[in-house]
């Protein structure tokens, strides 16, 4: 009993070891707590670093997109300024092309009218030539048929019948112009772009009538010239 400290009978060495173990346990607990806190802090710092890197990359991407949009906006502004600067020239070219197109259309219409008038004039000339040929045929036929003298005809010999060819008795009809000179003449002032065929079509008369009334040798007319296009 005398070997126990405090009268409990424990040896001093064992008691000291227990004390040391107790003190070591008390010292290890704060260290463990510090270690756990450090690990949590380090892990949270890693997470925050990853979030920071992600936010940084996102900000860089946004800045890159913003720079691209600014560049595109600048290009569009430059294109708009160029188009605005070239707009008067483009409008002038458009007006010029429109005027050329209108002139081509008018020329095509004038050529078409002249072709129709030439066709009508050719038909009139063909008709006149036909009338002239018909006028010359009866004369030749009348010369071809000899007249029999009364001495050559005997009382018993029958009288030859008259020719039954209708062309021999057809009276030629020469082309005549309408008798319109009894009234007052109707005048037309020749304007730029007018032709004799167009004027004739406008007043519903033939080209040969206008040439006859105005003593024209051809179909050439001049601006400012007064033409007789009919009679009232």
matplotlib code that plots the C-alpha trace (Angstrom):
import matplotlib.pyplot as plt

x = [0.0, 2.9, 3.9, 0.6, 0.6, -1.9, -2.4, -4.1, -1.3, -0.4, 3.3, 4.5, 5.8, 2.5, 0.7, 3.1, 2.6, -1.1, -0.7, 1.5, -0.9, -3.7, -1.7, -0.9, -4.5, -5.4, -2.7, -3.7, -7.3, -6.6, -4.1, -6.7, -9.2, -6.7, -5.9, -9.6, -10.1, -7.0, -8.2, -11.7, -10.1, -7.8, -10.7, -12.9, -10.0, -9.6, -13.3, -13.2, -10.1, -12.0, -15.0, -12.7, -11.0, -14.5, -15.7, -12.4, -12.8, -16.4, -15.4, -12.7, -15.2, -17.7, -15.0, -14.0, -17.6, -18.0, -14.9, -16.2, -19.6, -17.9, -15.8, -18.9, -20.8, -17.9, -17.9, -21.6, -21.3, -18.6, -20.7, -23.8, -21.7, -20.3, -23.8, -25.0, -22.2, -22.8, -26.6, -26.8, -24.6, -26.8, -29.9, -28.5, -27.5, -31.0, -32.6, -30.3, -31.1, -34.8, -34.6, -32.7, -35.3, -38.1, -36.2, -35.8, -39.4, -40.5, -38.1, -39.4, -43.0, -42.0, -40.3, -43.4, -45.7, -43.4, -43.3, -47.1, -47.3, -44.8, -46.8, -50.0, -48.1, -46.8, -50.3, -51.5, -48.7, -49.5, -53.1, -52.2, -49.9, -52.7, -55.1, -52.5, -52.1, -55.8, -56.0, -53.4, -54.9, -58.2, -56.2, -54.1, -57.1, -59.0, -56.0, -55.8, -59.5, -59.7, -62.8, -64.4, -65.4, -69.0, -67.6, -66.0, -69.2, -71.7, -75.4, -75.2, -72.1, -72.9, -71.7, -68.9, -70.0, -68.6, -65.8, -67.1, -63.9, -64.9, -61.5, -62.2, -65.2, -64.0, -63.5, -60.2, -60.5, -57.5, -56.7, -58.3, -57.9, -61.0, -62.5, -61.9, -60.5, -63.9, -63.6, -61.0, -57.7, -56.7, -53.1, -50.7, -47.5, -44.6, -43.1, -39.9, -40.3, -43.2, -43.1, -45.3, -46.6, -47.4, -49.2, -51.2, -52.2, -53.1, -55.6, -56.8, -55.7, -53.3, -49.7, -50.2, -53.0, -50.8, -48.0, -50.5, -52.0, -48.6, -46.8, -44.2, -41.9, -40.9, -41.8, -39.2, -40.7, -39.0, -39.8, -42.0, -43.4, -47.1, -48.9, -52.3, -53.9, -57.4, -60.3, -63.4]
y = [0.0, 2.3, 2.2, 3.9, 7.6, 9.4, 6.2, 4.4, 1.8, 2.8, 3.1, 6.5, 5.5, 4.3, 7.3, 9.6, 7.6, 8.0, 11.7, 12.0, 10.1, 12.3, 15.4, 14.0, 13.3, 16.9, 18.3, 16.0, 17.1, 20.8, 19.7, 17.4, 20.2, 22.5, 19.9, 19.4, 23.2, 23.5, 20.8, 22.4, 25.8, 24.3, 22.5, 25.6, 27.6, 25.1, 25.4, 29.2, 29.1, 26.9, 29.3, 32.2, 30.7, 29.9, 33.4, 34.7, 32.6, 33.7, 37.3, 36.8, 35.2, 38.0, 40.6, 38.7, 38.6, 42.3, 43.1, 41.1, 42.8, 46.2, 45.3, 44.1, 47.3, 49.4, 47.5, 48.0, 51.7, 52.0, 50.2, 52.4, 55.5, 54.2, 53.4, 56.8, 58.5, 56.5, 56.9, 60.1, 58.4, 55.3, 57.3, 59.2, 55.9, 54.6, 57.7, 57.4, 53.7, 54.5, 57.2, 54.9, 52.2, 54.6, 55.8, 52.2, 51.5, 54.5, 53.6, 50.0, 51.4, 53.8, 51.1, 48.9, 51.7, 52.4, 48.7, 48.6, 51.8, 50.3, 47.2, 49.2, 51.3, 48.2, 46.8, 50.1, 50.0, 46.4, 47.3, 50.2, 47.9, 45.4, 48.2, 49.3, 45.8, 45.4, 48.7, 47.5, 44.0, 45.1, 47.2, 44.2, 41.9, 44.4, 44.5, 40.7, 40.3, 41.4, 43.1, 41.4, 43.6, 43.5, 42.2, 39.2, 38.2, 36.3, 36.2, 32.6, 33.0, 33.5, 36.6, 35.6, 36.1, 38.8, 37.9, 36.6, 37.3, 39.6, 41.2, 42.5, 44.6, 45.3, 49.0, 49.7, 51.5, 53.7, 54.7, 58.0, 60.0, 61.0, 64.3, 66.1, 69.4, 71.0, 72.0, 73.8, 71.9, 70.4, 71.0, 69.1, 70.6, 68.0, 67.4, 65.6, 61.9, 62.2, 60.3, 60.4, 57.0, 57.9, 61.0, 59.1, 56.5, 59.3, 60.9, 57.8, 58.6, 57.0, 58.0, 58.6, 61.0, 63.1, 63.0, 64.1, 66.9, 68.3, 67.6, 65.4, 63.2, 61.0, 60.3, 62.6, 65.3, 67.9, 69.2, 72.3, 71.5, 71.9, 69.1, 68.9, 65.8, 66.2, 68.5, 69.5]
z = [0.0, 0.6, -3.1, -4.4, -4.7, -2.6, -0.6, -3.5, -3.9, -7.6, -8.5, -9.4, -12.8, -14.0, -12.8, -14.6, -17.8, -17.5, -16.9, -20.0, -22.1, -20.9, -21.7, -25.1, -25.8, -24.8, -27.1, -30.1, -30.0, -30.9, -33.5, -35.1, -35.0, -36.6, -39.2, -40.0, -40.2, -42.5, -44.8, -45.1, -45.7, -48.4, -50.0, -50.0, -51.4, -54.2, -55.0, -54.9, -57.1, -59.7, -59.5, -60.0, -63.0, -64.5, -63.9, -65.4, -68.5, -68.9, -68.6, -71.2, -73.6, -73.1, -73.8, -77.0, -78.2, -77.4, -79.4, -82.4, -82.2, -82.1, -85.1, -87.0, -86.0, -87.3, -90.6, -91.0, -90.2, -92.9, -95.4, -94.6, -95.0, -98.4, -99.6, -98.5, -100.3, -103.5, -103.3, -105.5, -108.2, -108.1, -108.4, -111.4, -113.1, -112.4, -114.0, -117.0, -117.5, -117.1, -119.8, -122.1, -121.6, -122.4, -125.5, -126.6, -126.1, -128.0, -130.8, -130.9, -131.1, -133.8, -135.8, -135.4, -136.7, -139.6, -140.5, -140.4, -142.5, -145.0, -145.2, -145.9, -148.5, -150.2, -150.3, -151.9, -154.5, -155.3, -155.8, -158.1, -160.1, -160.4, -161.6, -164.2, -165.4, -165.7, -167.5, -170.1, -170.7, -172.4, -174.9, -175.9, -176.1, -178.3, -180.7, -180.8, -182.1, -185.8, -187.1, -190.1, -193.0, -194.3, -197.7, -196.1, -194.3, -196.4, -195.7, -194.8, -192.7, -189.0, -187.2, -184.8, -181.2, -179.1, -176.8, -173.5, -171.6, -168.7, -168.7, -172.2, -171.0, -167.5, -167.0, -165.3, -162.0, -161.4, -157.9, -157.0, -153.9, -151.9, -152.9, -149.6, -151.0, -151.0, -147.3, -145.2, -144.7, -141.3, -140.4, -138.2, -136.8, -137.0, -133.6, -132.6, -133.1, -135.7, -138.9, -141.9, -141.1, -137.5, -138.6, -141.2, -138.6, -136.0, -138.4, -140.0, -143.6, -146.0, -146.5, -150.2, -149.5, -147.2, -149.8, -152.6, -150.5, -149.4, -152.7, -151.1, -153.2, -150.3, -146.7, -145.1, -142.9, -140.7, -137.2, -137.3, -140.8, -141.3, -143.0, -144.5, -143.0, -144.1, -145.0, -143.0]

ax = plt.figure().add_subplot(projection="3d")
ax.plot(x, y, z, "-o")
ax.set_aspect("equal")
plt.show()
